[in-house]
Amino acid sequence: MSKKSASILSFIVIPLFILSIIISRKALIYISGYYPECLFHKFTGLLCPACGNTRAVTAILKLRFVEAASYNITPLIAIIICTALYIELCMYAMGKRVIIIPRNNYFLGGVLAFMCIYYILRNVVLFI
């Protein structure tokens, strides 16, 4: 299978996957209530990098993006990056080469630095 045919296939598969999430979002929201609490937070009182991800994804499924950002910004950043990459893939499938997300170490380092600073500051701000 060539790269072009693979991108055309994912041009169809990814929207079907997203549609299945939208259709089953009520069940996903219901199931999220049964996930265990964070043991790191329970024992230390600090928020780990994953703390709030379940609540953020649940808020996203309810289309409450500001609320999702208040829990944890990681799922929103992941959605933004995945959307940009999907747009690039769609453009490639249509024969155009568009680069939205830079493919260099500076961009990756900047995103990782931002995330690390975010994880640290959200613990510091809670105790001030």
C-alpha positions, 0 to 999 in steps of 0.5 A: 500500500502506498503512502497516498492510498494509506492517507486516503484510507485514514481520510475515511477511517479517522472520521468514522472513529471520531463519529463512533466516539460522538455516538457513544459519548454518553456511555464514555461519560458514564464509565469515567465515573468508575475510574480510580482516584490518583494514588500520587495525589492521595498520598502527596497532595500534589497533582501528577501530570495525569491528574485531571485528564479523565475530568478534562476528557469528560468535559470535552465530551460535554463540549465544555472546553474552558472547564476541560482546560481548568482540569488539565490542559494536556487533552486539549493540546493533544486534540489541537495537535492531532487536528492539525496533523489530520488536516495535513494528512487530508491535504496530502491525500488531495495532492497538496503538501501543507505543514502546519506543525513544525517538524523540528526539535525546537517546536517539540522542545517548546511544547515539552517545556511549556507542559513541564512548566504547566505541571509545576505551576499548577502545583505551586499556585495551589499552595500560594 
